[in-house]
Amino acid sequence: MRSIGEMARDGGLSVSALRFYDRAGVLVPAWVDPVSGYRWYEPEQLEEARLLARLRRAGMPLADIRLVLAGWAGADTDLVRGLLDAHLRRLELGLSDARSEFSTLRALLDHRENPMTSLRTAAARLSVPAPELAAALDTVRFAASTDAELPMLGGILFDIEGEELHVVATDRYRMAVAQARTTGHGGPRTQVVVPLPLADAMRALLTGEEAVQLAVDDDHVSLETGNRQTAGQSLGHEFPDYRRLVHLPAGRRAHVATATFRQALETGPVRASETREQDGEPYDLSVFRVTENGSVIVCDDGDDDQNNVAVNREFLLHALTAGARDELILELGAPTAPLAIRRPDDEGAFSLLMPVRLEN
């Protein structure tokens, strides 16, 4: 028999996906250890796993996948062929509609009368306290994108205005913002996107208590501290206007003890998300809500309260770590609004997580 790890490796599905398809009754292991709960699969289930992986990559709904798997080994393949053909027609129709809409959007972009003005200036030099810049980079680093198709998100935005430096990162599903005090910059607002390798090299230099010198000269960015320096080219892309994304409607706030809340998330119930986003793999969700007395409840599977909020559990754990406080504030609006994780002593440093729609 194959372990769940072997099945994941050979079948083209992640361990998390296999757990999800077990709970959904689509690919149920042949045996589950009653003590450890570990899943084991018969050798012939490998073909089902590979078939399931192909159907999910093609975006077939789970209800149709169940029928395809049920009829795959049968002598009468008419139902299977019909389901495949029907799904292909849906994809072709959806692609045709999408092409039409994107063609219109590109035309609108091409004919914009007032192109966006770049905020990058010829030169900017400023001084930043090393501990503040280090803390700011630690706060946002986890939210940076690694998607090669969106290179403008593959770095950290340095937004310099007046005596403040805001650093921002986002991968579309989450965003983190932090700030540090500056001196010496008397020019207009300046933005530059620092690629992740350079941002990490900057962070490595921020080990002291003294101020460091940050310089932006067209596409060249450098950080100098004492006799050490790191420098490189910026990404050369416009970063999204993050200020439009962080103005959220007032929500219910709850103060949480970070360690206690983390333990509740790590040991509490999870749900799995059947979604094509985030590399096409299901992932664990944590579902919770804020009660009338301000406490936070991690919800069981059968808890379908309309005020429940679901988020990617791994993303939430990362945000708690980046918050770097014994106590944090959770701010929840509607179940479809982003969840904010704020510091009690510094609300200029916060994370936003996009909620996930529960499938029921």
C-alpha positions as CSV (number, residue, x, y, z in Angstrom):
1,M,0.0,0.0,0.0
2,R,1.1,3.6,-0.6
3,S,1.4,6.2,2.2
4,I,-0.2,9.5,1.7
5,G,3.2,11.1,1.0
6,E,4.0,8.5,-1.7
7,M,0.5,8.9,-3.2
8,A,1.0,12.7,-3.3
9,R,4.4,12.4,-5.0
10,D,3.4,9.8,-7.6
11,G,-0.2,11.0,-8.2
12,G,0.5,14.7,-8.8
13,L,-1.6,15.9,-5.8
14,S,-0.4,17.6,-2.6
15,V,-0.9,15.9,0.7
16,S,-3.4,18.7,1.6
17,A,-5.3,18.0,-1.6
18,L,-5.5,14.3,-0.8
19,R,-6.9,15.0,2.7
20,F,-9.5,17.3,1.1
21,Y,-10.6,14.7,-1.4
22,D,-10.9,12.1,1.3
23,R,-13.1,14.4,3.4
24,A,-15.1,15.2,0.2
25,G,-15.6,11.5,-0.5
26,V,-13.9,11.7,-3.9
27,L,-10.7,9.7,-3.3
28,V,-11.1,7.8,0.0
29,P,-8.0,5.9,1.2
30,A,-8.3,2.1,1.4
31,W,-7.3,2.1,5.1
32,V,-6.9,4.7,7.9
33,D,-4.8,3.8,10.9
34,P,-7.3,4.1,13.8
35,V,-4.6,5.3,16.2
36,S,-2.6,7.8,14.2
37,G,-5.2,8.7,11.6
38,Y,-2.6,8.1,8.8
39,R,-4.0,7.3,5.4
40,W,-3.0,4.4,3.2
41,Y,-3.9,3.8,-0.5
42,E,-4.2,0.7,-2.6
43,P,-1.8,0.6,-5.7
44,E,-4.7,0.8,-8.1
45,Q,-5.8,4.1,-6.6
46,L,-2.8,5.7,-8.1
47,E,-4.5,5.9,-11.5
48,E,-7.5,7.5,-9.9
49,A,-5.2,10.1,-8.2
50,R,-3.6,11.0,-11.5
51,L,-6.9,11.2,-13.3
52,L,-8.2,13.4,-10.5
53,A,-5.2,15.7,-10.8
54,R,-5.7,16.1,-14.5
55,L,-9.4,16.9,-14.1
56,R,-8.7,19.5,-11.4
57,R,-6.0,21.2,-13.6
58,A,-8.6,21.4,-16.3
59,G,-10.9,23.1,-13.8
60,M,-13.7,20.5,-13.8
61,P,-16.2,21.0,-10.9
62,L,-16.0,18.5,-8.1
63,A,-19.5,17.2,-8.7
64,D,-18.6,16.2,-12.3
65,I,-15.3,14.7,-11.1
66,R,-17.1,12.3,-8.8
67,L,-19.1,11.0,-11.8
68,V,-16.1,10.7,-14.0
69,L,-14.2,8.7,-11.4
70,A,-17.2,6.5,-10.8
71,G,-17.6,5.7,-14.5
72,W,-14.0,5.6,-15.6
73,A,-13.4,1.9,-15.2
74,G,-16.8,0.8,-16.5
75,A,-17.6,-0.7,-19.9
76,D,-20.0,2.1,-20.9
77,T,-18.0,5.3,-21.3
78,D,-20.7,7.5,-22.7
79,L,-21.3,9.3,-19.5
80,V,-17.6,10.1,-19.0
81,R,-17.2,11.3,-22.6
82,G,-20.3,13.4,-22.2
83,L,-19.0,15.1,-19.0
84,L,-15.6,15.8,-20.6
85,D,-17.2,17.3,-23.7
86,A,-19.6,19.4,-21.7
87,H,-16.8,20.8,-19.6
88,L,-14.7,21.6,-22.6
89,R,-17.6,23.5,-24.2
90,R,-18.0,25.5,-20.9
91,L,-14.3,26.3,-21.0
92,E,-14.4,27.4,-24.7
93,L,-17.5,29.6,-24.1
94,G,-15.9,31.2,-21.0
95,L,-12.6,31.8,-22.9
96,S,-14.5,33.5,-25.7
97,D,-16.3,35.8,-23.3
98,A,-13.1,36.5,-21.5
99,R,-11.3,37.4,-24.8
100,S,-14.0,39.8,-25.7
101,E,-13.9,41.6,-22.3
102,F,-10.1,41.7,-22.2
103,S,-10.0,43.2,-25.7
104,T,-12.3,46.0,-24.5
105,L,-10.2,46.6,-21.4
106,R,-6.9,46.7,-23.5
107,A,-8.5,49.3,-25.8
108,L,-9.5,51.4,-22.8
109,L,-6.0,51.3,-21.5
110,D,-4.6,52.2,-24.9
111,H,-6.8,55.3,-25.1
112,R,-6.5,56.7,-21.7
113,E,-6.2,60.4,-22.0
114,N,-4.5,60.9,-18.6
115,P,-1.7,58.4,-18.2
116,M,-0.5,57.8,-14.6
117,T,2.3,60.0,-13.5
118,S,5.3,58.2,-12.1
119,L,6.2,59.0,-8.5
120,R,9.8,58.1,-9.1
121,T,12.2,61.1,-9.0
122,A,15.7,61.5,-10.2
123,A,17.2,61.2,-6.7
124,A,16.2,60.9,-3.1
125,R,18.5,60.5,0.0
126,L,17.3,60.0,3.5
127,S,18.3,58.6,6.9
128,V,16.3,55.9,8.6
129,P,16.8,54.4,12.1
130,A,18.1,50.8,11.5
131,P,15.8,49.1,14.1
132,E,12.7,50.8,12.6
133,L,13.6,49.8,9.0
134,A,14.4,46.3,10.1
135,A,11.1,45.9,11.9
136,A,9.2,47.3,8.9
137,L,10.8,44.8,6.5
138,D,10.1,42.0,8.9
139,T,6.5,43.0,9.0
140,V,5.9,43.0,5.3
141,R,8.3,40.4,3.9
142,F,5.9,37.4,4.2
143,A,3.3,39.0,1.9
144,A,5.5,39.5,-1.1
145,S,4.6,37.7,-4.3
146,T,6.7,35.0,-6.0
147,D,4.5,34.8,-9.1
148,A,6.7,35.3,-12.2
149,E,3.7,36.5,-14.2
150,L,3.3,39.5,-11.9
151,P,6.8,40.9,-11.6
152,M,5.6,44.2,-10.3
153,L,4.6,42.4,-7.1
154,G,7.8,40.5,-6.7
155,G,9.4,43.1,-4.5
156,I,8.8,45.5,-1.6
157,L,7.5,49.1,-2.3
158,F,9.4,51.9,-0.6
159,D,7.1,54.9,-0.5
160,I,8.9,58.0,0.7
161,E,6.8,61.1,1.6
162,G,7.7,63.8,4.0
163,E,9.3,62.3,7.1
164,E,7.8,58.9,6.7
165,L,8.8,55.8,4.8
166,H,6.1,53.2,4.1
167,V,7.1,49.7,3.0
168,V,4.4,47.6,1.4
169,A,4.2,44.0,-0.1
170,T,1.3,42.1,-1.6
171,D,0.7,38.9,-3.5
172,R,-3.0,39.7,-4.2
173,Y,-4.3,37.4,-1.4
174,R,-2.6,39.4,1.4
175,M,-1.0,42.7,1.9
176,A,1.3,44.0,4.6
177,V,2.1,47.7,5.4
178,A,4.6,49.2,7.8
179,Q,6.4,52.5,8.3
180,A,9.6,54.0,9.6
181,R,10.6,57.6,10.5
182,T,13.1,59.4,8.2
183,T,15.1,62.5,8.0
184,G,16.8,64.4,5.2
185,H,14.2,64.0,2.4
186,G,12.9,67.3,1.4
187,G,11.7,66.5,-2.0
188,P,8.3,65.3,-3.4
189,R,6.8,61.8,-2.8
190,T,9.0,59.1,-4.2
191,Q,8.3,55.4,-4.8
192,V,10.6,52.6,-5.8
193,V,10.0,48.8,-5.9
194,V,13.0,47.0,-4.3
195,P,13.4,43.4,-5.6
196,L,13.2,40.7,-2.9
197,P,16.9,39.7,-3.0
198,L,18.0,43.3,-2.6
199,A,15.4,43.8,0.2
200,D,16.8,40.7,2.0
201,A,20.3,42.0,1.6
202,M,19.3,45.3,3.1
203,R,17.7,43.5,6.0
204,A,20.9,41.6,6.7
205,L,22.8,44.9,7.2
206,L,20.3,46.2,9.7
207,T,21.9,44.8,12.9
208,G,22.8,47.9,14.8
209,E,21.0,50.8,16.5
210,E,22.4,53.6,14.3
211,A,20.7,55.3,11.4
212,V,21.3,54.0,7.9
213,Q,21.4,55.9,4.6
214,L,18.9,55.0,1.9
215,A,19.4,56.4,-1.5
216,V,17.3,56.2,-4.7
217,D,18.9,57.4,-7.9
218,D,16.6,56.8,-10.8
219,D,16.6,52.9,-11.1
220,H,19.4,52.5,-8.6
221,V,18.7,51.8,-4.9
222,S,21.3,51.6,-2.2
223,L,21.5,51.2,1.6
224,E,24.6,52.1,3.5
225,T,25.4,51.5,7.2
226,G,28.9,52.3,8.5
227,N,31.4,50.8,6.1
228,R,28.9,48.3,4.6
229,Q,26.7,48.8,1.6
230,T,24.3,46.9,-0.6
231,A,22.8,48.2,-3.8
232,G,21.0,47.1,-7.0
233,Q,18.4,48.0,-9.6
234,S,14.8,48.5,-8.8
235,L,12.2,46.4,-10.5
236,G,11.2,49.3,-12.8
237,H,7.4,48.6,-12.5
238,E,4.6,50.7,-11.1
239,F,3.3,49.3,-7.8
240,P,-0.5,49.2,-7.3
241,D,-2.0,52.2,-5.4
242,Y,-2.0,50.5,-2.0
243,R,-3.7,53.5,-0.3
244,R,-6.9,52.7,-2.1
245,L,-6.8,49.2,-0.8
246,V,-6.3,49.9,2.9
247,H,-9.3,52.1,3.7
248,L,-11.7,49.5,5.1
249,P,-15.2,50.0,6.5
250,A,-15.3,49.9,10.3
251,G,-15.5,46.4,11.6
252,R,-15.6,44.6,14.9
253,R,-12.3,44.6,16.8
254,A,-11.0,41.9,19.1
255,H,-7.8,41.8,21.1
256,V,-6.2,38.4,21.0
257,A,-3.3,36.9,22.9
258,T,-1.1,35.9,20.0
259,A,0.3,32.7,21.4
260,T,-3.1,31.5,22.6
261,F,-4.7,32.3,19.2
262,R,-1.9,30.6,17.3
263,Q,-2.3,27.5,19.3
264,A,-6.1,27.5,18.7
265,L,-5.5,27.8,15.0
266,E,-2.8,25.1,14.9
267,T,-4.8,22.5,16.9
268,G,-8.3,23.6,16.1
269,P,-10.6,22.4,13.3
270,V,-9.8,23.3,9.7
271,R,-11.8,23.2,6.4
272,A,-10.4,22.6,3.0
273,S,-11.0,25.0,0.1
274,E,-11.8,23.7,-3.4
275,T,-10.4,26.6,-5.4
276,R,-8.4,27.1,-8.6
277,E,-6.5,30.0,-7.0
278,Q,-3.1,29.8,-5.3
279,D,-1.5,27.3,-7.7
280,G,-4.7,25.3,-8.2
281,E,-4.3,23.4,-4.9
282,P,-6.8,23.1,-2.1
283,Y,-5.5,24.5,1.2
284,D,-6.6,24.5,4.8
285,L,-9.0,27.2,6.0
286,S,-9.5,28.5,9.5
287,V,-13.0,29.7,10.2
288,F,-13.7,32.0,13.1
289,R,-15.9,34.9,14.3
290,V,-15.9,37.6,17.0
291,T,-18.6,37.2,19.6
292,E,-20.6,39.9,21.3
293,N,-18.2,40.0,24.2
294,G,-15.2,40.5,21.9
295,S,-13.7,37.1,22.1
296,V,-12.7,35.1,19.1
297,I,-14.0,31.6,18.4
298,V,-12.4,29.1,16.0
299,C,-15.4,27.4,14.5
300,D,-16.2,23.7,14.0
301,D,-17.1,22.2,10.6
302,G,-20.8,22.3,11.5
303,D,-20.8,26.0,12.6
304,D,-22.4,27.9,9.7
305,D,-23.0,31.3,11.4
306,Q,-23.4,34.0,8.8
307,N,-20.8,36.1,10.6
308,N,-18.1,33.5,10.2
309,V,-14.9,34.6,8.4
310,A,-12.7,32.0,6.6
311,V,-9.1,32.7,5.7
312,N,-6.1,30.7,4.5
313,R,-4.8,29.3,7.8
314,E,-1.1,29.3,6.7
315,F,-1.4,33.0,5.7
316,L,-3.0,33.9,9.0
317,L,-0.2,32.2,10.9
318,H,2.4,34.1,8.9
319,A,0.6,37.4,9.7
320,L,0.6,36.6,13.4
321,T,4.3,36.0,13.3
322,A,5.0,39.1,11.3
323,G,2.9,41.1,13.8
324,A,5.6,40.4,16.4
325,R,3.5,41.4,19.4
326,D,2.2,39.4,22.4
327,E,-1.2,40.9,21.7
328,L,-2.7,41.8,18.3
329,I,-6.0,43.3,17.1
330,L,-8.2,41.4,14.7
331,E,-10.5,43.7,12.8
332,L,-13.4,41.9,11.0
333,G,-16.0,43.5,8.8
334,A,-18.4,41.6,6.6
335,P,-17.4,38.0,5.7
336,T,-16.4,39.2,2.3
337,A,-14.2,42.1,3.5
338,P,-10.5,41.8,4.2
339,L,-9.4,40.8,7.6
340,A,-7.0,43.2,9.2
341,I,-4.3,42.2,11.8
342,R,-3.1,45.3,13.6
343,R,-0.6,46.1,16.4
344,P,-2.1,47.8,19.5
345,D,0.9,50.2,19.8
346,D,1.4,50.9,16.1
347,E,-1.6,50.8,13.8
348,G,0.6,52.0,10.9
349,A,1.9,48.4,10.7
350,F,-0.7,45.9,9.7
351,S,-1.6,43.0,7.5
352,L,-4.7,42.4,5.4
353,L,-5.9,38.9,4.4
354,M,-8.5,38.3,1.7
355,P,-11.3,36.1,3.0
356,V,-12.3,32.9,1.2
357,R,-15.9,32.2,0.4
358,L,-17.1,29.1,2.2
359,E,-18.4,26.5,-0.3
360,N,-21.7,25.9,1.5
